[in-house]
Amino acid sequence: MRAPFSLFALAAPLALPLALSACGDPAPAYVDQAWIRLSPNKDMPAAGYFVAHGGDSGAQLRGVITDYALKVEMHESMTKDGMTTMERIDSVDIPAKGKVAFAPGGKHLMLWGVNDTAISRGKMQLTFLMANGDRLLVDAVIQKPGVAAGNTGEHQQH
């Protein structure tokens, strides 16, 4: 009967860090499903889309930057009195355990001067700037003009 106790005595210290890690830091916010739709007119901005997920506590997205475009801004399309307008937004609240979609017809990114290297690679890295100081690096698939919306292939997070 000593053998089972000895195995437990040896295994318990190894299992302790795993048990404690389950009680560790709260789940962080993250971003996935990022993709960029290029404009047919190279002089016009591209549009960017993604889904931002809140962790165990709420988060706030303050902006997005990339080395692969000259300028990136967050915008929101709205319809008021039958007219659709677009306004720049400075931040977006992401609810705890919730999500905010940046999708065609709503919140989206505007990217001016997308780099030819990124276009030829078919993806570009975006850095999402969170209010708590976190920087989330995400690869966005680049969709060339004429491709059906949402047909972007695989989405990755880094």
DSSP file with accessible surface (Angstrom, degrees, kcal/mol):
  #  RESIDUE AA STRUCTURE BP1 BP2  ACC     N-H-->O    O-->H-N    N-H-->O    O-->H-N    TCO  KAPPA ALPHA  PHI   PSI    X-CA   Y-CA   Z-CA
    1    1 A M     >        0   0  209      0, 0.0     4,-0.8     0, 0.0     0, 0.0   0.000 360.0 360.0 360.0  -9.6    0.0    0.0    0.0
    2    2 A R  H  >  +     0   0  206      1,-0.2     4,-2.3     2,-0.2     5,-0.2   0.826 360.0  69.5 -75.2 -29.8    3.0    2.3    0.2
    3    3 A A  H  > S+     0   0   68      1,-0.2     4,-2.2     2,-0.2     5,-0.2   0.927  97.9  47.7 -58.7 -48.8    3.5    2.5   -3.6
    4    4 A P  H  > S+     0   0   80      0, 0.0     4,-2.1     0, 0.0    -1,-0.2   0.915 112.3  50.5 -60.6 -39.5    0.4    4.6   -4.4
    5    5 A F  H  X S+     0   0  141     -4,-0.8     4,-2.7     1,-0.2    -2,-0.2   0.926 108.9  52.0 -63.3 -40.4    1.1    7.0   -1.6
    6    6 A S  H  X S+     0   0   59     -4,-2.3     4,-1.9     1,-0.2    -1,-0.2   0.907 108.6  50.2 -63.4 -40.8    4.7    7.5   -2.9
    7    7 A L  H  X S+     0   0  120     -4,-2.2     4,-2.4     2,-0.2    -1,-0.2   0.917 111.7  48.2 -64.1 -41.7    3.5    8.2   -6.3
    8    8 A F  H  X S+     0   0  139     -4,-2.1     4,-2.7     1,-0.2    -2,-0.2   0.933 109.3  53.1 -63.1 -43.4    1.0   10.8   -5.0
    9    9 A A  H  < S+     0   0   48     -4,-2.7    -1,-0.2     1,-0.2    -2,-0.2   0.869 113.8  43.3 -62.2 -34.4    3.8   12.4   -2.9
   10   10 A L  H  X S+     0   0  127     -4,-1.9     4,-0.6    -5,-0.2    -1,-0.2   0.872 116.8  45.6 -77.3 -37.3    6.0   12.7   -6.0
   11   11 A A  H  X S+     0   0   50     -4,-2.4     4,-2.0    -5,-0.2     3,-0.3   0.819  97.8  71.4 -78.8 -30.7    3.2   14.0   -8.2
   12   12 A A  H  X S+     0   0   40     -4,-2.7     4,-1.7     1,-0.2     3,-0.2   0.920  97.2  48.2 -57.0 -48.1    1.7   16.6   -5.9
   13   13 A P  H  4 S+     0   0   82      0, 0.0    -1,-0.2     0, 0.0    -2,-0.2   0.866 112.5  50.7 -63.6 -30.0    4.5   19.1   -6.1
   14   14 A L  H  X S+     0   0  137     -4,-0.6     4,-0.5    -3,-0.3    -2,-0.2   0.848 112.0  46.3 -73.4 -33.3    4.5   18.8   -9.9
   15   15 A A  H  X S+     0   0   51     -4,-2.0     4,-2.3    -3,-0.2     5,-0.2   0.744  94.4  78.8 -80.2 -22.8    0.7   19.4  -10.0
   16   16 A L  H  X S+     0   0   99     -4,-1.7     4,-2.6     1,-0.2     5,-0.2   0.920  90.9  49.8 -57.9 -47.9    0.8   22.4   -7.7
   17   17 A P  H  > S+     0   0   79      0, 0.0     4,-2.2     0, 0.0    -1,-0.2   0.904 111.4  51.0 -60.7 -35.6    2.0   25.0  -10.2
   18   18 A L  H  X S+     0   0  129     -4,-0.5     4,-1.1     2,-0.2    -2,-0.2   0.921 110.8  47.8 -65.6 -41.5   -0.7   23.9  -12.7
   19   19 A A  H  X S+     0   0   59     -4,-2.3     4,-0.5     1,-0.2     3,-0.3   0.914 113.2  48.1 -65.5 -40.1   -3.4   24.2  -10.0
   20   20 A L  H >< S+     0   0  107     -4,-2.6     3,-1.2     1,-0.2    -1,-0.2   0.864 104.0  60.0 -70.3 -33.4   -2.1   27.6   -9.0
   21   21 A S  H >< S+     0   0   82     -4,-2.2     3,-1.4     1,-0.3    -1,-0.2   0.826  96.7  61.4 -66.0 -28.2   -1.9   28.9  -12.6
   22   22 A A  H 3< S+     0   0   88     -4,-1.1    -1,-0.3    -3,-0.3    -2,-0.2   0.767 107.5  44.9 -66.6 -22.9   -5.7   28.2  -13.0
   23   23 A C  T << S+     0   0  109     -3,-1.2    -1,-0.3    -4,-0.5    -2,-0.2   0.257 100.8 100.2 -99.6   9.9   -6.2   30.8  -10.2
   24   24 A G  S <  S-     0   0   45     -3,-1.4    -3,-0.1     1,-0.2    -2,-0.1   0.501  77.2 -10.3 -77.4-141.1   -3.7   33.2  -11.8
   25   25 A D  S    S-     0   0  157      1,-0.1    -1,-0.2    -4,-0.0     2,-0.0  -0.153  75.9-102.6 -59.6 148.3   -4.1   36.3  -13.8
   26   26 A P        -     0   0   84      0, 0.0    -1,-0.1     0, 0.0    29,-0.0  -0.319  49.4 -86.0 -67.4 155.7   -7.5   37.2  -15.3
   27   27 A A        -     0   0   49      1,-0.1    29,-2.3    27,-0.0    30,-0.5  -0.405  50.9-132.9 -62.6 132.9   -8.1   36.4  -19.0
   28   28 A P        -     0   0   87      0, 0.0     2,-0.1     0, 0.0    -1,-0.1  -0.378  20.4 -95.6 -85.2 166.8   -6.9   39.4  -21.1
   29   29 A A        -     0   0   15     26,-0.1     2,-0.3    -2,-0.1    25,-0.2  -0.412  47.9-177.7 -70.0 154.0   -8.6   41.1  -24.0
   30   30 A Y  E     -A   53   0A  87     23,-2.0    23,-3.5    -2,-0.1     2,-0.4  -0.970  20.5-137.1-151.4 166.4   -7.7   39.9  -27.4
   31   31 A V  E     +A   52   0A   3     -2,-0.3     2,-0.3    21,-0.2    21,-0.2  -0.981  27.8 158.6-127.6 138.2   -8.3   40.6  -31.1
   32   32 A D  E     +A   51   0A  38     19,-2.4    19,-2.7    -2,-0.4   125,-0.1  -0.852  47.3  51.6-144.6-177.2   -9.0   38.1  -33.9
   33   33 A Q  E     +     0   0A  89     -2,-0.3     2,-0.3    17,-0.2    -1,-0.1   0.809  69.2 171.7  55.9  37.2  -10.5   37.8  -37.4
   34   34 A A  E     +     0   0A   0    105,-0.4   107,-1.8   122,-0.3     2,-0.3  -0.598   2.2 159.1 -82.1 133.0   -8.5   40.8  -38.7
   35   35 A W  E     -Ab  49 141A  26     14,-2.5    14,-2.9    -2,-0.3     2,-0.4  -0.988  28.8-142.6-151.1 155.1   -8.6   41.5  -42.4
   36   36 A I  E     -Ab  48 142A   0    105,-3.0   107,-3.8    -2,-0.3     2,-0.6  -0.970   6.9-153.9-120.4 130.8   -8.0   44.5  -44.7
   37   37 A R  E     -Ab  47 143A  78     10,-3.4    10,-2.5    -2,-0.4   107,-0.2  -0.931  18.7-143.1-104.6 115.4  -10.1   45.2  -47.8
   38   38 A L        -     0   0   19    105,-2.6     8,-0.1    -2,-0.6     4,-0.1  -0.455  16.9-118.1 -73.6 148.1   -8.0   47.2  -50.4
   39   39 A S        -     0   0   35      5,-0.4     7,-0.1     2,-0.2    -1,-0.1  -0.599  14.2-128.3 -80.6 146.3   -9.8   49.9  -52.4
   40   40 A P  S    S+     0   0  117      0, 0.0     2,-0.7     0, 0.0    -1,-0.1   0.811 102.6  66.3 -63.2 -25.4   -9.8   49.4  -56.2
   41   41 A N  S >  S-     0   0   80      1,-0.1     3,-2.5     4,-0.1    -2,-0.2  -0.865  78.2-153.1 -99.0 111.9   -8.4   53.0  -56.3
   42   42 A K  T 3  S+     0   0  130     -2,-0.7    71,-0.3     1,-0.3    72,-0.2   0.741  94.1  60.7 -59.0 -21.9   -4.9   52.9  -54.9
   43   43 A D  T 3  S+     0   0  143      2,-0.1    -1,-0.3    69,-0.1    -2,-0.0   0.569  94.2  78.1 -82.0  -8.4   -5.3   56.6  -53.9
   44   44 A M  S <  S-     0   0  106     -3,-2.5    -5,-0.4     1,-0.1    69,-0.1  -0.722  92.0 -98.6 -99.0 152.3   -8.3   55.8  -51.7
   45   45 A P        -     0   0   24      0, 0.0    67,-0.2     0, 0.0     2,-0.2  -0.295  30.3-125.8 -69.7 153.1   -7.9   54.3  -48.2
   46   46 A A  E     - C   0 111A   4     65,-3.1    65,-2.5    -8,-0.1     2,-0.4  -0.486  23.2-125.5 -84.9 165.1   -8.3   50.6  -47.4
   47   47 A A  E     -AC  37 110A  16    -10,-2.5   -10,-3.4    63,-0.2     2,-0.4  -0.917  18.6-154.8-116.5 142.8  -10.8   49.4  -44.8
   48   48 A G  E     -AC  36 109A   0     61,-2.0    61,-2.5    -2,-0.4     2,-0.3  -0.932  10.0-175.4-121.1 144.1   -9.9   47.2  -41.9
   49   49 A Y  E     +A   35   0A  16    -14,-2.9   -14,-2.5    -2,-0.4     2,-0.3  -0.955  14.1 141.2-136.3 153.5  -12.1   44.8  -39.9
   50   50 A F  E     - D   0 102A   2     52,-1.3    52,-3.4    -2,-0.3     2,-0.4  -0.962  43.4-107.6-172.4 174.7  -11.7   42.6  -36.8
   51   51 A V  E     -AD  32 101A  16    -19,-2.7   -19,-2.4    -2,-0.3     2,-0.5  -0.994  24.4-156.5-122.9 125.0  -13.3   41.4  -33.6
   52   52 A A  E     -AD  31 100A   2     48,-2.9    48,-2.6    -2,-0.4     2,-0.4  -0.891  10.6-158.7-100.8 127.9  -12.1   42.7  -30.2
   53   53 A H  E     -AD  30  99A  24    -23,-3.5   -23,-2.0    -2,-0.5    46,-0.3  -0.920  10.7-134.0-110.5 132.7  -12.9   40.4  -27.3
   54   54 A G        -     0   0    8     44,-2.9     4,-0.2    -2,-0.4    42,-0.1  -0.516  19.1-143.9 -78.3 147.6  -13.1   41.6  -23.7
   55   55 A G        -     0   0    6      2,-0.8    42,-2.8    -2,-0.2    43,-0.2   0.163  54.5 -54.4 -86.1-147.7  -11.3   39.5  -21.1
   56   56 A D  S    S+     0   0   75    -29,-2.3     2,-0.3    40,-0.2    40,-0.1   0.746 131.0  34.9 -67.8 -23.6  -12.5   38.9  -17.5
   57   57 A S  S    S-     0   0   79    -30,-0.5    -2,-0.8     1,-0.1    40,-0.3  -0.883 103.6 -86.4-124.2 162.6  -12.7   42.7  -17.0
   58   58 A G        -     0   0   49     -2,-0.3     2,-0.3    38,-0.2    -1,-0.1  -0.145  43.1-163.8 -63.6 160.6  -13.6   45.4  -19.5
   59   59 A A  E     -E   94   0A  24     35,-2.6    35,-3.5    -4,-0.1     2,-0.4  -0.904  11.4-140.0-139.6 167.1  -11.0   46.9  -21.8
   60   60 A Q  E     -E   93   0A  43     -2,-0.3    71,-2.7    33,-0.2     2,-0.5  -0.987   8.5-145.4-136.5 127.1  -10.7   50.0  -24.0
   61   61 A L  E     +EF  92 130A   2     31,-2.9    31,-2.1    -2,-0.4    69,-0.2  -0.802  17.4 178.9 -88.4 124.1   -9.2   50.1  -27.5
   62   62 A R  E     -     0   0A 143     67,-3.4     2,-0.3    -2,-0.5    68,-0.2   0.574  56.5 -41.8-102.4 -15.9   -7.4   53.5  -28.0
   63   63 A G  E     - F   0 129A  13     66,-1.0    66,-3.1    29,-0.1     2,-0.4  -0.943  45.6-115.0 168.3 173.3   -6.1   53.0  -31.5
   64   64 A V  E     - F   0 128A   9     -2,-0.3     2,-0.3    64,-0.2    64,-0.2  -0.999  26.2-178.4-136.6 135.9   -4.4   50.9  -34.1
   65   65 A I  E     + F   0 127A  75     62,-2.4    62,-3.0    -2,-0.4     2,-0.3  -0.901   2.1 177.7-129.8 160.5   -0.9   51.4  -35.7
   66   66 A T    >   -     0   0   19     -2,-0.3     3,-0.5     3,-0.2    60,-0.1  -0.974  34.8-138.3-157.0 152.8    1.1   49.5  -38.3
   67   67 A D  T 3  S+     0   0  151     58,-0.4    59,-0.1    -2,-0.3    -1,-0.0   0.466 100.4  68.6 -83.7  -5.5    4.4   49.9  -40.1
   68   68 A Y  T 3  S+     0   0   58     57,-0.4    47,-3.2    47,-0.1     2,-0.3   0.235  98.1  45.5-104.7  12.4    2.6   48.9  -43.3
   69   69 A A  S <  S-     0   0   15     -3,-0.5    -3,-0.2    45,-0.3    44,-0.2  -0.984  73.5-129.2-148.3 153.3    0.4   52.0  -43.9
   70   70 A L  S    S+     0   0  153     42,-1.8     2,-0.3    -2,-0.3    43,-0.2   0.859  91.9   4.1 -70.7 -35.4    1.0   55.7  -43.7
   71   71 A K  E     -G  112   0A 103     41,-1.4    41,-2.5    -3,-0.1     2,-0.4  -0.994  59.1-165.8-153.6 143.1   -2.0   56.4  -41.4
   72   72 A V  E     +G  111   0A  27     -2,-0.3     2,-0.3    39,-0.2    39,-0.2  -1.000  12.6 174.5-131.8 133.5   -4.6   54.4  -39.6
   73   73 A E  E     -G  110   0A  27     37,-2.2    37,-2.8    -2,-0.4     2,-0.4  -0.980  28.7-126.2-134.2 150.0   -7.8   55.7  -38.0
   74   74 A M  E     +GH 109  89A   7     15,-0.5    15,-2.5    -2,-0.3     2,-0.3  -0.806  37.1 174.9 -91.8 135.0  -10.8   54.1  -36.3
   75   75 A H  E     -GH 108  88A  17     33,-3.2    33,-2.6    -2,-0.4     2,-0.4  -0.901  21.7-148.9-134.4 164.7  -14.2   55.2  -37.9
   76   76 A E  E     -GH 107  87A  52     11,-2.4    11,-2.4    -2,-0.3     2,-0.4  -0.993  10.7-143.8-138.3 130.4  -17.8   54.4  -37.5
   77   77 A S  E     + H   0  86A  29     29,-1.4     2,-0.3    -2,-0.4     9,-0.2  -0.761  26.5 178.6 -88.8 136.4  -20.5   54.5  -40.2
   78   78 A M  E     - H   0  85A  62      7,-3.0     7,-3.3    -2,-0.4     2,-0.5  -0.986  24.4-140.9-139.0 148.3  -23.9   55.7  -39.0
   79   79 A T  E     + H   0  84A 100     -2,-0.3     2,-0.4     5,-0.3     5,-0.2  -0.952  26.6 169.1-111.2 124.2  -27.3   56.3  -40.6
   80   80 A K  E >   - H   0  83A 153      3,-2.9     3,-1.9    -2,-0.5    -2,-0.1  -0.991  69.4  -9.7-137.6 126.6  -29.2   59.3  -39.4
   81   81 A D  T 3  S-     0   0  158     -2,-0.4    -1,-0.1     1,-0.3     3,-0.1   0.871 130.5 -53.9  53.5  39.7  -32.3   60.8  -41.1
   82   82 A G  T 3  S+     0   0   73      1,-0.2     2,-0.5    -3,-0.0    -1,-0.3   0.485 117.2 110.6  79.1   0.5  -31.8   58.4  -44.1
   83   83 A M  E <   -H   80   0A 128     -3,-1.9    -3,-2.9     2,-0.0     2,-0.5  -0.927  59.9-141.9-111.9 135.3  -28.2   59.6  -44.6
   84   84 A T  E     +H   79   0A  95     -2,-0.5     2,-0.3    -5,-0.2    -5,-0.3  -0.808  27.4 173.2 -94.4 129.1  -25.1   57.5  -44.0
   85   85 A T  E     -H   78   0A  60     -7,-3.3    -7,-3.0    -2,-0.5     2,-0.4  -0.855  23.1-138.0-127.9 166.5  -22.2   59.4  -42.5
   86   86 A M  E     -H   77   0A  91     -2,-0.3     2,-0.4    -9,-0.2    -9,-0.2  -0.994  18.3-173.4-129.5 132.2  -18.8   58.3  -41.2
   87   87 A E  E     -H   76   0A 107    -11,-2.4   -11,-2.4    -2,-0.4     2,-0.2  -0.967  26.5-116.8-125.3 146.1  -17.2   59.7  -38.1
   88   88 A R  E     -H   75   0A 143     -2,-0.4     2,-0.4   -13,-0.2   -13,-0.3  -0.537  29.5-157.0 -74.9 140.9  -13.7   59.2  -36.6
   89   89 A I  E     -H   74   0A  28    -15,-2.5   -15,-0.5    -2,-0.2     3,-0.1  -0.958  13.2-160.4-122.3 142.3  -13.7   57.6  -33.1
   90   90 A D  S    S+     0   0  117     -2,-0.4     2,-0.3     1,-0.2    -1,-0.1   0.693  72.8   5.2 -93.1 -24.9  -10.9   57.9  -30.6
   91   91 A S        -     0   0   49    -17,-0.0     2,-0.4     2,-0.0    -1,-0.2  -0.988  55.7-150.1-156.8 159.0  -11.7   54.9  -28.4
   92   92 A V  E     -E   61   0A   9    -31,-2.1   -31,-2.9    -2,-0.3     2,-0.4  -0.992  17.6-136.5-136.6 125.5  -13.9   51.8  -28.2
   93   93 A D  E     -E   60   0A 113     -2,-0.4   -33,-0.2   -33,-0.2   -39,-0.1  -0.673  14.3-158.7 -80.2 133.9  -15.1   50.2  -24.9
   94   94 A I  E     -E   59   0A   5    -35,-3.5   -35,-2.6    -2,-0.4   -39,-0.2  -0.964  19.4-130.2-114.0 116.2  -15.0   46.4  -25.0
   95   95 A P    >   -     0   0   71      0, 0.0     3,-2.2     0, 0.0   -41,-0.4  -0.273  33.4 -87.5 -67.9 152.0  -17.2   44.9  -22.3
   96   96 A A  T 3  S-     0   0   49      1,-0.3   -40,-0.2   -40,-0.1   -38,-0.2  -0.354 113.1  -3.1 -56.0 131.0  -16.0   42.2  -20.0
   97   97 A K  T 3  S+     0   0  165    -42,-2.8    -1,-0.3   -40,-0.3     2,-0.2   0.656 120.5 102.5  55.9  19.5  -16.4   38.7  -21.6
   98   98 A G    <   -     0   0   23     -3,-2.2   -44,-2.9   -43,-0.2     2,-0.3  -0.452  61.0-134.4-114.2-170.9  -18.1   40.5  -24.5
   99   99 A K  E     -D   53   0A 139    -46,-0.3     2,-0.4    -2,-0.2   -46,-0.2  -0.990   5.6-152.3-148.6 155.6  -17.0   41.5  -28.0
  100  100 A V  E     -D   52   0A  24    -48,-2.6   -48,-2.9    -2,-0.3     2,-0.5  -0.994  18.9-149.2-128.4 121.5  -17.1   44.4  -30.4
  101  101 A A  E     -D   51   0A  58     -2,-0.4     2,-0.8   -50,-0.2     6,-0.4  -0.795   6.6-155.9 -94.6 130.6  -17.0   43.7  -34.1
  102  102 A F  E     +D   50   0A   5    -52,-3.4   -52,-1.3    -2,-0.5     6,-0.2  -0.942  41.5 153.1 -97.7 108.2  -15.5   46.1  -36.6
  103  103 A A    >   -     0   0   41      4,-0.8     3,-2.1    -2,-0.8   -55,-0.1  -0.919  51.7 -69.9-139.9 159.4  -17.4   45.1  -39.7
  104  104 A P  T 3  S+     0   0   67      0, 0.0     3,-0.1     0, 0.0     4,-0.0  -0.218 120.0  23.1 -52.3 135.2  -18.6   46.5  -43.0
  105  105 A G  T 3  S+     0   0   70      1,-0.3     2,-0.1    -3,-0.0     3,-0.1   0.390 126.8  43.0  88.8  -3.4  -21.3   49.1  -42.4
  106  106 A G  S <  S-     0   0   21     -3,-2.1   -29,-1.4     1,-0.4    -1,-0.3  -0.246 109.5  -3.8-137.1-133.1  -20.3   49.8  -38.8
  107  107 A K  E    S+ G   0  76A  53     -6,-0.4    -4,-0.8   -31,-0.2    -1,-0.4  -0.446  74.3 149.2 -68.5 142.5  -17.1   50.4  -36.9
  108  108 A H  E     - G   0  75A  12    -33,-2.6   -33,-3.2    -6,-0.2     2,-0.3  -0.974  43.6-104.3-163.1 168.5  -14.0   50.0  -39.1
  109  109 A L  E     -CG  48  74A   0    -61,-2.5   -61,-2.0    -2,-0.3     2,-0.5  -0.803  20.7-150.2 -98.5 147.9  -10.4   51.0  -39.7
  110  110 A M  E     -CG  47  73A  25    -37,-2.8   -37,-2.2    -2,-0.3     2,-0.5  -0.989  15.3-169.5-114.6 127.1   -9.4   53.4  -42.5
  111  111 A L  E     -CG  46  72A   0    -65,-2.5   -65,-3.1    -2,-0.5     2,-0.4  -0.977   3.3-161.0-123.0 118.4   -5.8   52.7  -43.7
  112  112 A W  E     + G   0  71A  73    -41,-2.5   -42,-1.8    -2,-0.5   -41,-1.4  -0.801  69.4   9.2 -99.2 138.6   -4.1   55.2  -46.0
  113  113 A G  S    S-     0   0   41     -2,-0.4    -1,-0.2   -71,-0.3   -43,-0.2   0.927  75.0-157.8  66.7  51.0   -1.1   54.2  -48.1
  114  114 A V        -     0   0   14     -3,-0.3   -45,-0.3   -45,-0.2    -1,-0.2  -0.406  27.0-107.3 -63.7 132.4   -0.9   50.5  -47.6
  115  115 A N     >  -     0   0   61    -47,-3.2     4,-1.9     1,-0.1     3,-0.2  -0.341  13.5-135.3 -65.8 135.1    2.6   49.2  -48.3
  116  116 A D  H  > S+     0   0  104      1,-0.2     4,-2.6     2,-0.2     5,-0.2   0.820 104.9  59.6 -60.4 -33.0    3.2   47.3  -51.5
  117  117 A T  H  > S+     0   0   79      2,-0.2     4,-2.0     1,-0.2    -1,-0.2   0.935 106.2  46.6 -62.6 -44.1    5.3   44.7  -49.6
  118  118 A A  H  >>S+     0   0    0     -3,-0.2     4,-1.6     2,-0.2     5,-1.1   0.920 111.4  52.5 -63.5 -40.7    2.4   43.9  -47.3
  119  119 A I  H  <5S+     0   0   32     -4,-1.9     3,-0.4     1,-0.2    -2,-0.2   0.939 110.1  47.2 -62.1 -44.6    0.0   43.6  -50.4
  120  120 A S  H  <5S+     0   0   92     -4,-2.6    -1,-0.2     1,-0.2    -2,-0.2   0.852 112.8  49.8 -68.6 -30.3    2.4   41.2  -52.1
  121  121 A R  H  <5S-     0   0  116     -4,-2.0    -1,-0.2     2,-0.2    -2,-0.2   0.710 105.9-131.0 -76.8 -23.1    2.7   39.1  -48.9
  122  122 A G  T  <5S+     0   0   28     -4,-1.6    20,-2.5    -3,-0.4     2,-0.3   0.570  76.3  59.9  84.1   9.2   -1.1   39.0  -48.5
  123  123 A K  E   < - I   0 141A  76     -5,-1.1     2,-0.3    18,-0.3    18,-0.2  -0.989  57.1-162.0-159.8 161.3   -1.0   40.1  -44.8
  124  124 A M  E     - I   0 140A   0     16,-2.1    16,-3.5    -2,-0.3     2,-0.4  -0.992  25.3-116.1-146.5 149.4    0.1   42.9  -42.5
  125  125 A Q  E     - I   0 139A  67     -2,-0.3   -58,-0.4    14,-0.2   -57,-0.4  -0.748  27.5-165.1 -89.6 132.0    0.7   43.2  -38.8
  126  126 A L  E     - I   0 138A   1     12,-3.3    12,-2.6    -2,-0.4     2,-0.6  -0.903   9.7-148.0-111.6 144.5   -1.5   45.5  -36.8
  127  127 A T  E     -FI  65 137A  20    -62,-3.0   -62,-2.4    -2,-0.4     2,-0.5  -0.963  10.3-153.6-114.0 116.3   -0.8   46.7  -33.3
  128  128 A F  E     -FI  64 136A   0      8,-2.9     8,-2.4    -2,-0.6     2,-0.7  -0.812   9.3-146.7 -92.0 122.7   -3.9   47.4  -31.2
  129  129 A L  E     -FI  63 135A  41    -66,-3.1   -67,-3.4    -2,-0.5   -66,-1.0  -0.820  14.5-161.0 -96.8 114.3   -3.2   49.9  -28.4
  130  130 A M  E >   -F   61   0A  13      4,-2.8     3,-1.9    -2,-0.7   -69,-0.2  -0.643  27.0-120.2 -96.2 153.4   -5.2   49.3  -25.3
  131  131 A A  T 3  S+     0   0   44    -71,-2.7   -70,-0.1     1,-0.3    -1,-0.1   0.791 111.8  60.0 -61.9 -28.5   -5.9   51.8  -22.5
  132  132 A N  T 3  S-     0   0  115    -72,-0.3    -1,-0.3     1,-0.1    -3,-0.0   0.426 124.6-100.0 -82.1   3.4   -4.1   49.7  -19.9
  133  133 A G  S <  S+     0   0   59     -3,-1.9    -2,-0.1     1,-0.3    -1,-0.1   0.271  78.0 138.6  98.4 -11.1   -0.9   49.9  -21.9
  134  134 A D        -     0   0   75     -5,-0.1    -4,-2.8     1,-0.0     2,-0.5  -0.357  39.5-154.5 -66.3 148.0   -1.1   46.5  -23.6
  135  135 A R  E     - I   0 129A 161     -6,-0.2     2,-0.6     2,-0.0    -6,-0.2  -0.989   6.1-158.4-124.4 118.1   -0.2   46.2  -27.2
  136  136 A L  E     - I   0 128A  25     -8,-2.4    -8,-2.9    -2,-0.5     2,-0.5  -0.876   4.9-152.7-102.5 119.5   -1.8   43.4  -29.1
  137  137 A L  E     + I   0 127A  67     -2,-0.6    21,-1.6    21,-0.5     2,-0.4  -0.814  22.2 170.7 -95.1 125.3    0.0   42.2  -32.3
  138  138 A V  E     -JI 157 126A   0    -12,-2.6   -12,-3.3    -2,-0.5     2,-0.4  -0.999  30.6-131.6-138.0 134.0   -2.3   40.7  -34.9
  139  139 A D  E     -JI 156 125A  13     17,-0.6    17,-0.7    -2,-0.4     2,-0.5  -0.723  22.8-156.2 -82.0 132.0   -1.8   39.6  -38.5
  140  140 A A  E     - I   0 124A   0    -16,-3.5   -16,-2.1    -2,-0.4  -105,-0.3  -0.940  14.0-129.0-110.9 128.8   -4.5   40.9  -40.8
  141  141 A V  E     -bI  35 123A  32   -107,-1.8  -105,-3.0    -2,-0.5     2,-0.6  -0.551  23.0-132.1 -72.5 135.5   -5.2   39.1  -44.1
  142  142 A I  E     -b   36   0A  13    -20,-2.5     2,-0.6    -2,-0.2  -105,-0.2  -0.833  15.7-158.5 -96.2 125.0   -5.2   41.5  -47.0
  143  143 A Q  E     -b   37   0A   6   -107,-3.8  -105,-2.6    -2,-0.6     3,-0.1  -0.904  13.0-140.9-103.5 119.6   -8.2   41.1  -49.4
  144  144 A K    >   -     0   0  109     -2,-0.6     3,-1.5  -107,-0.2  -105,-0.0  -0.377  36.8 -79.8 -76.5 157.8   -7.5   42.5  -52.9
  145  145 A P  T 3  S+     0   0   59      0, 0.0    -1,-0.1     0, 0.0     3,-0.1  -0.222 115.7  33.0 -56.4 144.1  -10.3   44.4  -54.8
  146  146 A G  T 3  S+     0   0   86      1,-0.3     2,-0.3    -3,-0.1    -2,-0.1   0.302  85.6 121.9  92.4  -8.1  -12.9   42.1  -56.4
  147  147 A V  S <  S-     0   0   61     -3,-1.5    -1,-0.3     1,-0.1     3,-0.1  -0.700  74.3 -99.6 -87.5 139.7  -12.7   39.3  -53.8
  148  148 A A    >   -     0   0   67     -2,-0.3     3,-1.9     1,-0.1    -1,-0.1  -0.268  48.0 -94.7 -58.5 139.5  -16.1   38.5  -52.1
  149  149 A A  T 3  S+     0   0   70      1,-0.3    -1,-0.1     3,-0.0     3,-0.1  -0.262 109.1  16.6 -57.1 136.3  -16.5   40.2  -48.7
  150  150 A G  T 3  S+     0   0   48      1,-0.1     2,-1.8    -3,-0.1    -1,-0.3   0.277  88.2 118.1  84.7  -9.9  -15.5   37.9  -45.8
  151  151 A N    <   +     0   0  111     -3,-1.9    -1,-0.1     1,-0.2    -3,-0.0  -0.545  32.1 130.3 -87.6  73.8  -13.6   35.5  -48.1
  152  152 A T        -     0   0   10     -2,-1.8    -1,-0.2     1,-0.3     2,-0.1   0.372  55.0-138.4-111.3   0.4  -10.3   36.2  -46.3
  153  153 A G        +     0   0   53     -3,-0.2    -1,-0.3   -12,-0.1     2,-0.1  -0.427  62.8   4.1  76.4-148.2   -8.9   32.7  -45.5
  154  154 A E        -     0   0  157     -2,-0.1     2,-0.4     1,-0.0   -13,-0.1  -0.421  62.5-150.4 -76.9 146.4   -7.3   32.0  -42.2
  155  155 A H        -     0   0   65     -2,-0.1     2,-0.3   -15,-0.1   -15,-0.1  -0.945  17.3-168.6-115.2 137.4   -7.2   34.6  -39.4
  156  156 A Q  E     -J  139   0A  94    -17,-0.7   -17,-0.6    -2,-0.4     2,-0.4  -0.932  15.6-155.6-130.1 152.6   -4.3   34.6  -36.9
  157  157 A Q  E      J  138   0A  91     -2,-0.3   -19,-0.2   -19,-0.2  -125,-0.1  -0.966 360.0 360.0-121.0 141.0   -3.4   36.2  -33.6
  158  158 A H              0   0  117    -21,-1.6   -21,-0.5    -2,-0.4    -2,-0.0  -0.927 360.0 360.0-118.5 360.0    0.2   36.7  -32.5
